[in-house]
Amino acid sequence: MRTELAMDIAFVTQYLDDHIHFRWVDAKAPYDKMQGLTQTPLESFCQRVLDGRLPALIPSMAALAQTHDVPKSPIPIGAYMAVPVRLKTGQLYGTLCCLSFEPTPSLDRKALKRLEMSARQVARLIEQEIGWGPVPR
């Protein structure tokens, strides 16, 4: 997904024990070290998208920062997308997010729909892992 959307980092988070856990990260060094880290929801762009404080599709973080309260980030974020990962029970597992270091004006609703489709696939894989779905052969 990261390469298809021409983003620099893609990751899946899990919401657990009042923290956000980075469960899977696709990025080049040194950002691949994000896997296994945790953060509080207050620091999270993902949480702000879920809460509706930030849009799910942000082609230019700099432009958005002129009209929204955007948290500080240790990573340069030029563009960002985030969608929820929901299990078949409706329970929120976490989010599927991706970002680019530079603004990406070409990000559009079609890209967001692709990310949403990927989030549904991630949910199916998680359900298989925990024994809720068919086991692939």
N, C-alpha and C positions, 0 to 999 in steps of 0.2 A: 504494500500500500504506500509506503514511504516513497519508493522510487517512482511508482505510477503517478503519484501526485506531485513529484519533484519537490519533496520536502526534505529537511535535514534530519529531523528526529520524529519518530513515531513511537508511541508507548501506550500500554494498557495499565490502568491503575485499578486497585481494589480498595474499597472503603471498608475498613475493619478497625474496631476498637478506637473510634474517634480519630483515626489517622488515615491518610491516603498512602498506600503502598505502591511503589512502582514495580509491577510484577513482570513486565516484559518491555524491553527497550530495544529499538532498532535504530542505531546511530553509529557514527564513526567516533573513534577515540578523540577526545577524552569523555565525550558525552555518553558513551556506552556504559560508563560507570554509574549512571543514574539507576540502573536496575538494582533493586534491593533497598533503595533509599525510601524514607518516609517523610511526610510533611503533614502539618496540620491543615485542615480545610481553610482556615483563615488566610493562609499564604497561597492558596491554590487558584490558578486560572480555571482549572476544571470545575471546581466548586462554584465559582462565579458564573460560569456558563450554565451549570445545572440550576442555580438560583435565579437565573434570568438577569443578573447584573451585567453580564457581558454576552454578546451574541455568539452563537456557535461558529460562525464564519467571520473571520477577521482578516481580510486581505492586507491591511496595513495597520499594525499596532500603533505606530506613531500618529496616524490620523485618528484612530479611535481614542487615543489618550487625550486628545483635545476636547472630547465631549464626555468621557467616562473616567471613573476612578479605576486606574489600572495598577495592580500591585507591582512592586519592584521584582525583578527576576535576576538571578545570577547568570542566566543564559540570555544572550541577545535574541529577542523575539521580534521578527519583522512581520510575520504572518502566522496565524494560528487557527486551528479548527478543533472542536471537541464535541463528542456525542456520547450519550449514556450507553453503557453495556448493561442490558437487563436480561435476567434469566427468565425462563418460561413461566415461573411463578409470578413474574412482575417485579421481583426483588431487584433492586439496584445492586449490581456487582461493583461497578466503578465506571470508568470512562475509557474511550479510545480517543487519543489526541494525537495531533501532529503539528509540527511547527517548522517554519523556515527562518533562517537568520536574517533574511532580507524580505522586504515587502513583496508580495506576490499578487499583483493586480489581476492576474488571470484566474485566481481562485473564485469559484462561482457556486451556485446552488447545485449544479451537476456534481462538482467535486464533493460537496457536503453529502449529497445522496450516496455517492460511492463510499464515503466514510461510514455512513449509517448502515449500508449493506454489510460492510466489513465488520461493524460492531455486532450485528446479528450473527455473523459467522463466528466471531470470537465467543459470543455467548454459547453457541452450540458446542464449540470445542471445550469450553469450561464445563458445560453440562456433561459431556462425554467423560471428561476427566474425573468428575465427582460421581459418575455413575447414573446420571439422569437421562442419558440418551443412548442411541444405538452405538455400539462399538464398531469403528471402521474395520474392514477386513483387509 
